[in-house]
C-alpha cells in the first residue's frame, strides 16, 4: 500500500485504486482527444466481488471487470414511484448531455424516477423525436 498510496495509512482509500472505466469499443483505434470524448471514466468505485453492488476487480490495475450497470427498483403499487439508473447514460451520442449524465448517479448509488403513467411521462418529457417512414 505504501508503494501505491504513500506512507500514511490514514490517506489510503480503496476508491483511489479501484475504478470503473466505460471504454468505448472504438477507444483503441482513435486519438487521445476522441478517446476522452467517448470513454466515460475512470470513476472511483467502491465494493468488491463480495459486497452488494458486486464489482470484480482486475488484480493488475484494480479496474472493475464486471458488475451491475443497470439497477431498477419497481413500486408495483405506484409505478410512477419506481426508480432506475443506467451507466453511463441514455444516449449513444457523445455530444448529447445524456451520454454520460447517469454515471455520477450510478457511482453514488442514486437513481432517477422511472415513470410509467402517460401523464407522468408527458410531464417529464424534454424532447420528442418522431421517426416517420418515407411515403412510397
N, CA, C and O atoms as CSV, one atom per row, in Angstrom:
chain,resi,resn,atom,element,x,y,z
A,1,UNK,N,N,0.819,-1.191,0.000
A,1,UNK,CA,C,0.000,0.000,0.000
A,1,UNK,C,C,0.867,1.260,0.000
A,1,UNK,O,O,0.511,2.260,-0.624
A,2,UNK,N,N,1.982,1.213,0.687
A,2,UNK,CA,C,2.856,2.381,0.685
A,2,UNK,C,C,3.331,2.709,-0.729
A,2,UNK,O,O,3.433,3.881,-1.094
A,3,UNK,N,N,3.621,1.684,-1.524
A,3,UNK,CA,C,4.034,1.914,-2.903
A,3,UNK,C,C,2.893,2.505,-3.728
A,3,UNK,O,O,3.128,3.334,-4.607
A,4,UNK,N,N,1.678,2.091,-3.453
A,4,UNK,CA,C,0.527,2.532,-4.241
A,4,UNK,C,C,-0.051,3.865,-3.785
A,4,UNK,O,O,-0.484,4.666,-4.613
A,5,UNK,N,N,-0.063,4.115,-2.460
A,5,UNK,CA,C,-0.758,5.297,-1.959
A,5,UNK,C,C,0.020,6.092,-0.922
A,5,UNK,O,O,-0.540,6.986,-0.286
A,6,UNK,N,N,1.282,5.789,-0.741
A,6,UNK,CA,C,2.094,6.580,0.168
A,6,UNK,C,C,2.207,5.979,1.557
A,6,UNK,O,O,1.564,4.972,1.855
A,7,UNK,N,N,3.030,6.599,2.416
A,7,UNK,CA,C,3.363,6.018,3.711
A,7,UNK,C,C,2.298,6.203,4.799
A,7,UNK,O,O,2.363,5.538,5.833
A,8,UNK,N,N,1.332,7.083,4.591
A,8,UNK,CA,C,0.375,7.394,5.651
A,8,UNK,C,C,-0.946,6.628,5.472
A,8,UNK,O,O,-1.745,6.978,4.603
A,9,UNK,N,N,-1.185,5.584,6.289
A,9,UNK,CA,C,-2.402,4.783,6.155
A,9,UNK,C,C,-3.700,5.588,6.271
A,9,UNK,O,O,-4.722,5.184,5.717
A,10,UNK,N,N,-3.675,6.689,6.962
A,10,UNK,CA,C,-4.896,7.492,7.097
A,10,UNK,C,C,-5.382,8.013,5.743
A,10,UNK,O,O,-6.554,8.363,5.603
A,11,UNK,N,N,-4.501,8.069,4.751
A,11,UNK,CA,C,-4.867,8.585,3.427
A,11,UNK,C,C,-5.151,7.481,2.408
A,11,UNK,O,O,-5.497,7.773,1.264
A,12,UNK,N,N,-5.010,6.239,2.804
A,12,UNK,CA,C,-5.282,5.147,1.886
A,12,UNK,C,C,-6.780,5.042,1.650
A,12,UNK,O,O,-7.565,5.091,2.596
A,13,UNK,N,N,-7.177,4.899,0.397
A,13,UNK,CA,C,-8.591,4.767,0.047
A,13,UNK,C,C,-8.748,3.741,-1.071
A,13,UNK,O,O,-8.022,3.767,-2.065
A,14,UNK,N,N,-9.696,2.852,-0.892
A,14,UNK,CA,C,-9.985,1.832,-1.898
A,14,UNK,C,C,-10.389,2.484,-3.217
A,14,UNK,O,O,-9.985,2.023,-4.284
A,15,UNK,N,N,-11.186,3.555,-3.151
A,15,UNK,CA,C,-11.647,4.242,-4.353
A,15,UNK,C,C,-10.533,4.901,-5.159
A,15,UNK,O,O,-10.720,5.195,-6.339
A,16,UNK,N,N,-9.383,5.135,-4.542
A,16,UNK,CA,C,-8.249,5.671,-5.305
A,16,UNK,C,C,-7.608,4.577,-6.163
A,16,UNK,O,O,-6.940,4.871,-7.154
A,17,UNK,N,N,-7.813,3.324,-5.779
A,17,UNK,CA,C,-7.262,2.196,-6.532
A,17,UNK,C,C,-8.305,1.597,-7.472
A,17,UNK,O,O,-8.061,1.448,-8.669
A,18,UNK,N,N,-9.448,1.263,-6.930
A,18,UNK,CA,C,-10.487,0.551,-7.651
A,18,UNK,C,C,-11.295,1.543,-8.475
A,18,UNK,O,O,-11.821,2.516,-7.935
A,19,UNK,N,N,-11.396,1.305,-9.771
A,19,UNK,CA,C,-12.076,2.264,-10.630
A,19,UNK,C,C,-12.874,1.565,-11.719
A,19,UNK,O,O,-12.619,0.413,-12.070
A,20,UNK,N,N,-13.851,2.303,-12.242
A,20,UNK,CA,C,-14.652,1.856,-13.364
A,20,UNK,C,C,-14.264,2.705,-14.571
A,20,UNK,O,O,-14.126,3.923,-14.459
A,21,UNK,N,N,-14.093,2.070,-15.704
A,21,UNK,CA,C,-13.853,2.765,-16.957
A,21,UNK,C,C,-14.787,2.165,-17.991
A,21,UNK,O,O,-14.666,0.992,-18.344
A,22,UNK,N,N,-15.719,2.973,-18.473
A,22,UNK,CA,C,-16.621,2.535,-19.529
A,22,UNK,C,C,-15.940,2.900,-20.847
A,22,UNK,O,O,-16.107,3.993,-21.390
A,23,UNK,N,N,-15.177,1.944,-21.324
A,23,UNK,CA,C,-14.351,2.172,-22.508
A,23,UNK,C,C,-15.163,1.898,-23.774
A,23,UNK,O,O,-15.726,0.816,-23.943
A,24,UNK,N,N,-15.214,2.887,-24.653
A,24,UNK,CA,C,-15.936,2.754,-25.914
A,24,UNK,C,C,-15.224,1.708,-26.785
A,24,UNK,O,O,-13.997,1.617,-26.746
A,25,UNK,N,N,-15.972,0.917,-27.569
A,25,UNK,CA,C,-15.326,-0.090,-28.427
A,25,UNK,C,C,-14.310,0.499,-29.404
A,25,UNK,O,O,-13.378,-0.196,-29.806
A,26,UNK,N,N,-14.469,1.775,-29.796
A,26,UNK,CA,C,-13.519,2.391,-30.718
A,26,UNK,C,C,-12.303,2.996,-30.018
A,26,UNK,O,O,-11.381,3.460,-30.688
A,27,UNK,N,N,-12.283,3.001,-28.697
A,27,UNK,CA,C,-11.204,3.658,-27.947
A,27,UNK,C,C,-9.803,3.215,-28.388
A,27,UNK,O,O,-8.916,4.062,-28.488
A,28,UNK,N,N,-9.570,1.938,-28.653
A,28,UNK,CA,C,-8.208,1.534,-29.028
A,28,UNK,C,C,-7.742,2.051,-30.391
A,28,UNK,O,O,-6.545,2.023,-30.677
A,29,UNK,N,N,-8.662,2.522,-31.236
A,29,UNK,CA,C,-8.258,2.904,-32.595
A,29,UNK,C,C,-8.399,4.393,-32.883
A,29,UNK,O,O,-8.162,4.827,-34.010
A,30,UNK,N,N,-8.781,5.186,-31.878
A,30,UNK,CA,C,-8.934,6.629,-32.097
A,30,UNK,C,C,-7.854,7.398,-31.359
A,30,UNK,O,O,-7.139,6.837,-30.529
A,31,UNK,N,N,-7.736,8.703,-31.666
A,31,UNK,CA,C,-6.728,9.529,-30.999
A,31,UNK,C,C,-7.152,9.845,-29.562
A,31,UNK,O,O,-8.285,9.572,-29.164
A,32,UNK,N,N,-6.233,10.420,-28.796
A,32,UNK,CA,C,-6.479,10.691,-27.372
A,32,UNK,C,C,-7.667,11.620,-27.145
A,32,UNK,O,O,-8.451,11.406,-26.221
A,33,UNK,N,N,-7.807,12.644,-27.974
A,33,UNK,CA,C,-8.914,13.591,-27.798
A,33,UNK,C,C,-10.264,12.909,-28.019
A,33,UNK,O,O,-11.209,13.133,-27.263
A,34,UNK,N,N,-10.348,12.088,-29.043
A,34,UNK,CA,C,-11.600,11.367,-29.312
A,34,UNK,C,C,-11.865,10.349,-28.212
A,34,UNK,O,O,-13.003,10.193,-27.769
A,35,UNK,N,N,-10.828,9.662,-27.774
A,35,UNK,CA,C,-10.975,8.685,-26.691
A,35,UNK,C,C,-11.526,9.356,-25.432
A,35,UNK,O,O,-12.404,8.806,-24.767
A,36,UNK,N,N,-11.013,10.540,-25.106
A,36,UNK,CA,C,-11.500,11.266,-23.919
A,36,UNK,C,C,-12.967,11.661,-24.086
A,36,UNK,O,O,-13.699,11.755,-23.101
A,37,UNK,N,N,-13.395,11.892,-25.316
A,37,UNK,CA,C,-14.778,12.276,-25.585
A,37,UNK,C,C,-15.728,11.085,-25.521
A,37,UNK,O,O,-16.884,11.242,-25.127
A,38,UNK,N,N,-15.258,9.897,-25.904
A,38,UNK,CA,C,-16.176,8.753,-25.997
A,38,UNK,C,C,-16.095,7.802,-24.805
A,38,UNK,O,O,-17.054,7.077,-24.538
A,39,UNK,N,N,-14.975,7.788,-24.084
A,39,UNK,CA,C,-14.891,6.967,-22.869
A,39,UNK,C,C,-15.570,7.692,-21.710
A,39,UNK,O,O,-15.627,8.921,-21.686
A,40,UNK,N,N,-16.076,6.932,-20.763
A,40,UNK,CA,C,-16.650,7.512,-19.544
A,40,UNK,C,C,-15.855,6.953,-18.373
A,40,UNK,O,O,-15.864,5.749,-18.118
A,41,UNK,N,N,-15.173,7.835,-17.669
A,41,UNK,CA,C,-14.341,7.436,-16.548
A,41,UNK,C,C,-12.909,7.820,-16.800
A,41,UNK,O,O,-12.607,8.484,-17.791
A,42,UNK,N,N,-12.028,7.413,-15.922
A,42,UNK,CA,C,-12.256,6.500,-14.791
A,42,UNK,C,C,-13.044,7.145,-13.656
A,42,UNK,O,O,-12.951,8.346,-13.404
A,43,UNK,N,N,-13.823,6.300,-12.981
A,43,UNK,CA,C,-14.652,6.701,-11.855
A,43,UNK,C,C,-14.243,5.844,-10.654
A,43,UNK,O,O,-14.197,4.618,-10.752
A,44,UNK,N,N,-13.949,6.485,-9.534
A,44,UNK,CA,C,-13.630,5.730,-8.308
A,44,UNK,C,C,-14.786,4.803,-7.989
A,44,UNK,O,O,-15.947,5.198,-8.096
A,45,UNK,N,N,-14.482,3.574,-7.599
A,45,UNK,CA,C,-15.516,2.554,-7.386
A,45,UNK,C,C,-15.345,1.909,-6.027
A,45,UNK,O,O,-14.246,1.494,-5.662
A,46,UNK,N,N,-16.429,1.825,-5.282
A,46,UNK,CA,C,-16.381,1.106,-4.011
A,46,UNK,C,C,-16.750,-0.354,-4.244
A,46,UNK,O,O,-17.032,-0.756,-5.373
A,47,UNK,N,N,-16.748,-1.128,-3.200
A,47,UNK,CA,C,-17.209,-2.510,-3.276
A,47,UNK,C,C,-16.167,-3.490,-3.769
A,47,UNK,O,O,-15.029,-3.135,-4.077
A,48,UNK,N,N,-16.600,-4.741,-3.831
A,48,UNK,CA,C,-15.760,-5.836,-4.308
A,48,UNK,C,C,-16.688,-6.937,-4.789
A,48,UNK,O,O,-17.903,-6.753,-4.858
A,49,UNK,N,N,-16.106,-8.082,-5.121
A,49,UNK,CA,C,-16.952,-9.197,-5.554
A,49,UNK,C,C,-17.746,-9.817,-4.401
A,49,UNK,O,O,-18.572,-10.702,-4.623
A,50,UNK,N,N,-17.500,-9.361,-3.182
A,50,UNK,CA,C,-18.161,-9.934,-2.007
A,50,UNK,C,C,-19.088,-8.938,-1.312
A,50,UNK,O,O,-19.451,-9.149,-0.155
A,51,UNK,N,N,-19.478,-7.860,-1.990
A,51,UNK,CA,C,-20.334,-6.836,-1.386
A,51,UNK,C,C,-21.578,-6.614,-2.238
A,51,UNK,O,O,-21.601,-7.015,-3.402
A,52,UNK,N,N,-22.621,-5.978,-1.679
A,52,UNK,CA,C,-23.740,-5.563,-2.529
A,52,UNK,C,C,-23.204,-4.646,-3.632
A,52,UNK,O,O,-22.185,-3.979,-3.455
A,53,UNK,N,N,-23.891,-4.622,-4.755
A,53,UNK,CA,C,-23.409,-3.888,-5.930
A,53,UNK,C,C,-22.072,-4.484,-6.362
A,53,UNK,O,O,-21.107,-3.767,-6.625
A,54,UNK,N,N,-22.041,-5.793,-6.428
A,54,UNK,CA,C,-20.859,-6.613,-6.716
A,54,UNK,C,C,-19.992,-5.980,-7.798
A,54,UNK,O,O,-20.506,-5.422,-8.768
A,55,UNK,N,N,-18.698,-6.067,-7.631
A,55,UNK,CA,C,-17.758,-5.417,-8.521
A,55,UNK,C,C,-16.434,-6.168,-8.527
A,55,UNK,O,O,-15.616,-5.985,-7.625
A,56,UNK,N,N,-16.214,-7.003,-9.523
A,56,UNK,CA,C,-14.982,-7.780,-9.617
A,56,UNK,C,C,-13.822,-6.876,-10.025
A,56,UNK,O,O,-13.978,-6.012,-10.888
A,57,UNK,N,N,-12.676,-7.070,-9.414
A,57,UNK,CA,C,-11.507,-6.224,-9.624
A,57,UNK,C,C,-10.402,-6.969,-10.371
A,57,UNK,O,O,-10.102,-8.122,-10.061
A,58,UNK,N,N,-9.796,-6.301,-11.361
A,58,UNK,CA,C,-8.639,-6.875,-12.046
A,58,UNK,C,C,-7.413,-6.640,-11.176
A,58,UNK,O,O,-7.125,-5.503,-10.803
A,59,UNK,N,N,-6.697,-7.696,-10.855
A,59,UNK,CA,C,-5.583,-7.617,-9.902
A,59,UNK,C,C,-4.426,-6.747,-10.396
A,59,UNK,O,O,-3.714,-6.163,-9.579
A,60,UNK,N,N,-4.224,-6.647,-11.689
A,60,UNK,CA,C,-3.061,-5.916,-12.203
A,60,UNK,C,C,-3.172,-4.407,-12.045
A,60,UNK,O,O,-2.161,-3.730,-11.857
A,61,UNK,N,N,-4.406,-3.865,-12.121
A,61,UNK,CA,C,-4.546,-2.408,-12.044
A,61,UNK,C,C,-5.791,-1.951,-11.273
A,61,UNK,O,O,-6.078,-0.755,-11.230
A,62,UNK,N,N,-6.523,-2.873,-10.671
A,62,UNK,CA,C,-7.701,-2.599,-9.835
A,62,UNK,C,C,-8.903,-2.092,-10.622
A,62,UNK,O,O,-9.844,-1.563,-10.029
A,63,UNK,N,N,-8.893,-2.241,-11.946
A,63,UNK,CA,C,-10.040,-1.832,-12.768
A,63,UNK,C,C,-11.208,-2.780,-12.531
A,63,UNK,O,O,-11.022,-3.991,-12.418
A,64,UNK,N,N,-12.408,-2.222,-12.455
A,64,UNK,CA,C,-13.611,-3.034,-12.322
A,64,UNK,C,C,-13.806,-3.822,-13.609
A,64,UNK,O,O,-13.807,-3.245,-14.697
A,65,UNK,N,N,-13.972,-5.140,-13.494
A,65,UNK,CA,C,-14.155,-6.003,-14.654
A,65,UNK,C,C,-15.621,-6.278,-14.950
A,65,UNK,O,O,-16.013,-6.400,-16.111
A,66,UNK,N,N,-16.424,-6.375,-13.908
A,66,UNK,CA,C,-17.849,-6.610,-14.127
A,66,UNK,C,C,-18.629,-6.096,-12.931
A,66,UNK,O,O,-18.055,-5.705,-11.915
A,67,UNK,N,N,-19.922,-6.103,-13.068
A,67,UNK,CA,C,-20.812,-5.617,-12.028
A,67,UNK,C,C,-22.060,-5.052,-12.678
A,67,UNK,O,O,-22.129,-4.970,-13.905
A,68,UNK,N,N,-23.041,-4.663,-11.892
A,68,UNK,CA,C,-24.299,-4.189,-12.458
A,68,UNK,C,C,-24.147,-2.814,-13.102
A,68,UNK,O,O,-23.592,-1.894,-12.501
A,69,UNK,N,N,-24.644,-2.686,-14.323
A,69,UNK,CA,C,-24.665,-1.376,-14.975
A,69,UNK,C,C,-26.057,-0.761,-14.873
A,69,UNK,O,O,-26.212,0.458,-14.940
A,70,UNK,N,N,-27.063,-1.610,-14.711
A,70,UNK,CA,C,-28.448,-1.148,-14.587
A,70,UNK,C,C,-28.990,-1.612,-13.254
A,70,UNK,O,O,-28.831,-2.770,-12.870
A,71,UNK,N,N,-29.639,-0.686,-12.547
A,71,UNK,CA,C,-30.325,-1.038,-11.300
A,71,UNK,C,C,-31.733,-0.469,-11.382
A,71,UNK,O,O,-31.921,0.688,-11.757
A,72,UNK,N,N,-32.722,-1.285,-11.029
A,72,UNK,CA,C,-34.118,-0.872,-11.102
A,72,UNK,C,C,-34.826,-1.267,-9.812
A,72,UNK,O,O,-34.687,-2.393,-9.334
A,73,UNK,N,N,-35.588,-0.328,-9.255
A,73,UNK,CA,C,-36.427,-0.589,-8.089
A,73,UNK,C,C,-37.856,-0.281,-8.516
A,73,UNK,O,O,-38.191,0.872,-8.787
A,74,UNK,N,N,-38.704,-1.314,-8.576
A,74,UNK,CA,C,-40.077,-1.149,-9.040
A,74,UNK,C,C,-41.042,-1.083,-7.869
A,74,UNK,O,O,-40.980,-1.905,-6.954
A,75,UNK,N,N,-41.928,-0.109,-7.903
A,75,UNK,CA,C,-43.008,0.007,-6.914
A,75,UNK,C,C,-44.292,-0.407,-7.618
A,75,UNK,O,O,-44.936,0.409,-8.277
A,76,UNK,N,N,-44.664,-1.683,-7.477
A,76,UNK,CA,C,-45.822,-2.193,-8.212
A,76,UNK,C,C,-47.141,-1.629,-7.682
A,76,UNK,O,O,-48.173,-1.774,-8.336
A,77,UNK,N,N,-47.127,-0.996,-6.524
A,77,UNK,CA,C,-48.325,-0.340,-6.005
A,77,UNK,C,C,-48.470,1.082,-6.508
A,77,UNK,O,O,-49.553,1.664,-6.450
A,78,UNK,N,N,-47.364,1.644,-7.006
A,78,UNK,CA,C,-47.360,3.008,-7.527
A,78,UNK,C,C,-46.236,3.090,-8.559
A,78,UNK,O,O,-45.133,3.538,-8.244
A,79,UNK,N,N,-46.513,2.661,-9.781
A,79,UNK,CA,C,-45.486,2.533,-10.809
A,79,UNK,C,C,-44.669,3.808,-10.987
A,79,UNK,O,O,-43.466,3.735,-11.238
A,80,UNK,N,N,-45.294,4.966,-10.863
A,80,UNK,CA,C,-44.563,6.222,-11.041
A,80,UNK,C,C,-43.584,6.507,-9.905
A,80,UNK,O,O,-42.813,7.463,-9.989
A,81,UNK,N,N,-43.596,5.716,-8.868
A,81,UNK,CA,C,-42.647,5.844,-7.769
A,81,UNK,C,C,-41.429,4.933,-7.967
A,81,UNK,O,O,-40.577,4.840,-7.083
A,82,UNK,N,N,-41.345,4.267,-9.112
A,82,UNK,CA,C,-40.220,3.384,-9.413
A,82,UNK,C,C,-38.974,4.214,-9.699
A,82,UNK,O,O,-39.068,5.387,-10.058
A,83,UNK,N,N,-37.805,3.594,-9.537
A,83,UNK,CA,C,-36.523,4.278,-9.727
A,83,UNK,C,C,-35.588,3.379,-10.538
A,83,UNK,O,O,-35.707,2.154,-10.517
A,84,UNK,N,N,-34.655,4.015,-11.252
A,84,UNK,CA,C,-33.696,3.246,-12.048
A,84,UNK,C,C,-32.430,4.068,-12.253
A,84,UNK,O,O,-32.407,5.277,-12.022
A,85,UNK,N,N,-31.386,3.386,-12.689
A,85,UNK,CA,C,-30.167,4.051,-13.140
A,85,UNK,C,C,-29.533,3.139,-14.179
A,85,UNK,O,O,-29.617,1.915,-14.081
A,86,UNK,N,N,-28.897,3.747,-15.177
A,86,UNK,CA,C,-28.233,3.016,-16.242
A,86,UNK,C,C,-26.902,3.709,-16.504
A,86,UNK,O,O,-26.865,4.898,-16.821
A,87,UNK,N,N,-25.823,2.971,-16.373
A,87,UNK,CA,C,-24.485,3.545,-16.542
A,87,UNK,C,C,-24.027,3.380,-17.982
A,87,UNK,O,O,-24.110,2.267,-18.501
A,88,UNK,N,N,-23.556,4.404,-18.650
A,88,UNK,CA,C,-23.204,5.737,-18.178
A,88,UNK,C,C,-24.269,6.784,-18.443
A,88,UNK,O,O,-24.243,7.845,-17.819
A,89,UNK,N,N,-25.217,6.521,-19.359
A,89,UNK,CA,C,-26.255,7.489,-19.692
A,89,UNK,C,C,-27.266,6.876,-20.636
A,89,UNK,O,O,-27.270,5.663,-20.849
A,90,UNK,N,N,-28.123,7.710,-21.204
A,90,UNK,CA,C,-29.207,7.208,-22.030
A,90,UNK,C,C,-29.011,7.514,-23.509
A,90,UNK,O,O,-29.918,7.264,-24.303
A,91,UNK,N,N,-27.876,8.039,-23.899
A,91,UNK,CA,C,-27.658,8.412,-25.291
A,91,UNK,C,C,-26.405,7.745,-25.814
A,91,UNK,O,O,-25.432,7.571,-25.080
A,92,UNK,N,N,-26.426,7.375,-27.070
A,92,UNK,CA,C,-25.236,6.844,-27.716
A,92,UNK,C,C,-24.449,7.923,-28.444
A,92,UNK,O,O,-23.485,7.622,-29.149
A,93,UNK,N,N,-24.854,9.179,-28.278
A,93,UNK,CA,C,-24.213,10.304,-28.951
A,93,UNK,C,C,-23.321,11.046,-27.966
A,93,UNK,O,O,-23.837,11.667,-27.036
A,94,UNK,N,N,-21.994,11.005,-28.137
A,94,UNK,CA,C,-21.091,11.677,-27.193
A,94,UNK,C,C,-21.327,13.185,-27.066
A,94,UNK,O,O,-20.900,13.793,-26.085
A,95,UNK,N,N,-21.998,13.791,-28.042
A,95,UNK,CA,C,-22.299,15.224,-27.971
A,95,UNK,C,C,-23.586,15.521,-27.212
A,95,UNK,O,O,-23.908,16.686,-26.977
A,96,UNK,N,N,-24.317,14.498,-26.832
A,96,UNK,CA,C,-25.568,14.676,-26.096
A,96,UNK,C,C,-25.284,14.880,-24.609
A,96,UNK,O,O,-24.358,14.275,-24.069
A,97,UNK,N,N,-26.071,15.728,-23.943
A,97,UNK,CA,C,-25.895,15.876,-22.490
A,97,UNK,C,C,-26.259,14.601,-21.731
A,97,UNK,O,O,-25.956,14.481,-20.544
A,98,UNK,N,N,-26.906,13.651,-22.406
A,98,UNK,CA,C,-27.305,12.405,-21.750
A,98,UNK,C,C,-26.372,11.235,-22.065
A,98,UNK,O,O,-26.701,10.083,-21.781
A,99,UNK,N,N,-25.216,11.526,-22.647
A,99,UNK,CA,C,-24.252,10.465,-22.968
A,99,UNK,C,C,-23.622,9.892,-21.708
A,99,UNK,O,O,-23.417,8.682,-21.621
A,100,UNK,N,N,-23.312,10.738,-20.730
A,100,UNK,CA,C,-22.630,10.292,-19.519
A,100,UNK,C,C,-23.284,10.833,-18.247
A,100,UNK,O,O,-22.716,10.726,-17.160
A,101,UNK,N,N,-24.472,11.410,-18.383
A,101,UNK,CA,C,-25.079,12.105,-17.244
A,101,UNK,C,C,-25.502,11.193,-16.097
A,101,UNK,O,O,-25.672,11.665,-14.972
A,102,UNK,N,N,-25.674,9.910,-16.352
A,102,UNK,CA,C,-26.087,8.998,-15.276
A,102,UNK,C,C,-24.902,8.362,-14.555
A,102,UNK,O,O,-25.091,7.712,-13.527
A,103,UNK,N,N,-23.688,8.536,-15.070
A,103,UNK,CA,C,-22.508,7.950,-14.425
A,103,UNK,C,C,-22.348,8.411,-12.976
A,103,UNK,O,O,-22.068,7.578,-12.114
A,104,UNK,N,N,-22.513,9.712,-12.667
A,104,UNK,CA,C,-22.391,10.117,-11.260
A,104,UNK,C,C,-23.472,9.485,-10.377
A,104,UNK,O,O,-23.184,9.069,-9.255
A,105,UNK,N,N,-24.709,9.410,-10.870
A,105,UNK,CA,C,-25.764,8.779,-10.086
A,105,UNK,C,C,-25.422,7.319,-9.819
A,105,UNK,O,O,-25.545,6.833,-8.695
A,106,UNK,N,N,-24.988,6.622,-10.879
A,106,UNK,CA,C,-24.630,5.211,-10.768
A,106,UNK,C,C,-23.530,4.996,-9.734
A,106,UNK,O,O,-23.628,4.098,-8.898
A,107,UNK,N,N,-22.482,5.817,-9.788
A,107,UNK,CA,C,-21.363,5.606,-8.871
A,107,UNK,C,C,-21.722,5.966,-7.434
A,107,UNK,O,O,-21.125,5.430,-6.500
A,108,UNK,N,N,-22.681,6.860,-7.242
A,108,UNK,CA,C,-23.090,7.277,-5.893
A,108,UNK,C,C,-24.268,6.474,-5.357
A,108,UNK,O,O,-24.724,6.721,-4.240
A,109,UNK,N,N,-24.770,5.510,-6.138
A,109,UNK,CA,C,-25.901,4.692,-5.694
A,109,UNK,C,C,-27.217,5.450,-5.706
A,109,UNK,O,O,-28.129,5.140,-4.940
A,110,UNK,N,N,-27.313,6.455,-6.586
A,110,UNK,CA,C,-28.559,7.224,-6.691
A,110,UNK,C,C,-29.331,6.801,-7.937
A,110,UNK,O,O,-28.810,6.079,-8.787
A,111,UNK,N,N,-30.576,7.258,-8.036
A,111,UNK,CA,C,-31.470,6.836,-9.103
A,111,UNK,C,C,-32.232,8.021,-9.686
A,111,UNK,O,O,-32.278,9.098,-9.091
A,112,UNK,N,N,-32.828,7.807,-10.857
A,112,UNK,CA,C,-33.760,8.775,-11.430
A,112,UNK,C,C,-35.159,8.146,-11.392
A,112,UNK,O,O,-35.274,6.925,-11.293
A,113,UNK,N,N,-36.225,8.957,-11.468
A,113,UNK,CA,C,-37.578,8.407,-11.489
A,113,UNK,C,C,-37.807,7.608,-12.773
A,113,UNK,O,O,-37.531,8.095,-13.870
A,114,UNK,N,N,-38.303,6.402,-12.636
A,114,UNK,CA,C,-38.656,5.557,-13.774
A,114,UNK,C,C,-40.172,5.636,-13.921
A,114,UNK,O,O,-40.906,4.883,-13.281
A,115,UNK,N,N,-40.625,6.535,-14.750
A,115,UNK,CA,C,-42.044,6.871,-14.844
A,115,UNK,C,C,-42.783,5.929,-15.779
A,115,UNK,O,O,-42.218,5.439,-16.757
A,116,UNK,N,N,-44.066,5.678,-15.468
A,116,UNK,CA,C,-44.876,4.751,-16.254
A,116,UNK,C,C,-46.155,5.373,-16.783
A,116,UNK,O,O,-46.501,5.154,-17.944
A,117,UNK,N,N,-46.862,6.134,-15.980
A,117,UNK,CA,C,-48.150,6.654,-16.447
A,117,UNK,C,C,-47.932,7.683,-17.546
A,117,UNK,O,O,-46.938,8.409,-17.541
A,118,UNK,N,N,-48.858,7.741,-18.477
A,118,UNK,CA,C,-48.722,8.672,-19.604
A,118,UNK,C,C,-48.563,10.100,-19.102
A,118,UNK,O,O,-47.721,10.842,-19.608
A,119,UNK,N,N,-49.357,10.491,-18.120
A,119,UNK,CA,C,-49.298,11.854,-17.594
A,119,UNK,C,C,-47.912,12.169,-17.022
A,119,UNK,O,O,-47.361,13.238,-17.286
A,120,UNK,N,N,-47.355,11.252,-16.248
A,120,UNK,CA,C,-46.033,11.479,-15.651
A,120,UNK,C,C,-44.954,11.553,-16.735
A,120,UNK,O,O,-44.057,12.393,-16.661
A,121,UNK,N,N,-45.037,10.679,-17.734
A,121,UNK,CA,C,-44.049,10.681,-18.814
A,121,UNK,C,C,-44.151,11.967,-19.629
A,121,UNK,O,O,-43.133,12.589,-19.932
A,122,UNK,N,N,-45.369,12.371,-19.987
A,122,UNK,CA,C,-45.553,13.606,-20.763
A,122,UNK,C,C,-45.027,14.803,-19.978
A,122,UNK,O,O,-44.374,15.679,-20.545
A,123,UNK,N,N,-45.304,14.843,-18.698
A,123,UNK,CA,C,-44.863,15.973,-17.864
A,123,UNK,C,C,-43.327,16.058,-17.783
A,123,UNK,O,O,-42.772,17.154,-17.712
A,124,UNK,N,N,-42.655,14.919,-17.794
A,124,UNK,CA,C,-41.195,14.894,-17.655
A,124,UNK,C,C,-40.456,14.940,-18.997
A,124,UNK,O,O,-39.234,15.094,-19.019
A,125,UNK,N,N,-41.168,14.810,-20.099
A,125,UNK,CA,C,-40.535,14.761,-21.422
A,125,UNK,C,C,-39.836,16.070,-21.742
A,125,UNK,O,O,-40.426,17.142,-21.610
A,126,UNK,N,N,-38.583,15.985,-22.162
A,126,UNK,CA,C,-37.866,17.198,-22.561
A,126,UNK,C,C,-37.762,17.325,-24.073
A,126,UNK,O,O,-37.549,18.426,-24.579
A,127,UNK,N,N,-37.906,16.218,-24.810
A,127,UNK,CA,C,-37.863,16.284,-26.267
A,127,UNK,C,C,-38.532,15.046,-26.846
A,127,UNK,O,O,-38.405,13.948,-26.305
A,128,UNK,N,N,-39.245,15.236,-27.953
A,128,UNK,CA,C,-39.883,14.136,-28.665
A,128,UNK,C,C,-39.213,14.019,-30.026
A,128,UNK,O,O,-39.062,15.008,-30.742
A,129,UNK,N,N,-38.815,12.808,-30.373
A,129,UNK,CA,C,-38.243,12.543,-31.693
A,129,UNK,C,C,-39.222,11.619,-32.403
A,129,UNK,O,O,-39.498,10.517,-31.929
A,130,UNK,N,N,-39.739,12.063,-33.523
A,130,UNK,CA,C,-40.676,11.247,-34.300
A,130,UNK,C,C,-39.952,10.679,-35.508
A,130,UNK,O,O,-39.341,11.417,-36.281
A,131,UNK,N,N,-40.023,9.375,-35.662
A,131,UNK,CA,C,-39.470,8.699,-36.820
A,131,UNK,C,C,-40.643,8.321,-37.735
A,131,UNK,O,O,-41.475,7.490,-37.372
A,132,UNK,N,N,-40.702,8.930,-38.908
A,132,UNK,CA,C,-41.805,8.732,-39.839
A,132,UNK,C,C,-41.266,8.101,-41.109
A,132,UNK,O,O,-40.350,8.638,-41.731
A,133,UNK,N,N,-41.829,6.962,-41.500
A,133,UNK,CA,C,-41.339,6.331,-42.730
A,133,UNK,C,C,-41.613,7.213,-43.952
A,133,UNK,O,O,-42.609,7.934,-44.007
A,134,UNK,N,N,-40.725,7.140,-44.904
A,134,UNK,CA,C,-40.876,7.906,-46.133
A,134,UNK,C,C,-42.067,7.368,-46.914
A,134,UNK,O,O,-42.258,6.156,-47.013
A,135,UNK,N,N,-42.862,8.270,-47.466
A,135,UNK,CA,C,-44.008,7.857,-48.276
A,135,UNK,C,C,-43.492,7.213,-49.565
A,135,UNK,O,O,-42.497,7.654,-50.141
A,136,UNK,N,N,-44.187,6.167,-50.003
A,136,UNK,CA,C,-43.761,5.479,-51.234
A,136,UNK,C,C,-44.513,5.982,-52.424
A,136,UNK,O,O,-44.285,5.516,-53.541
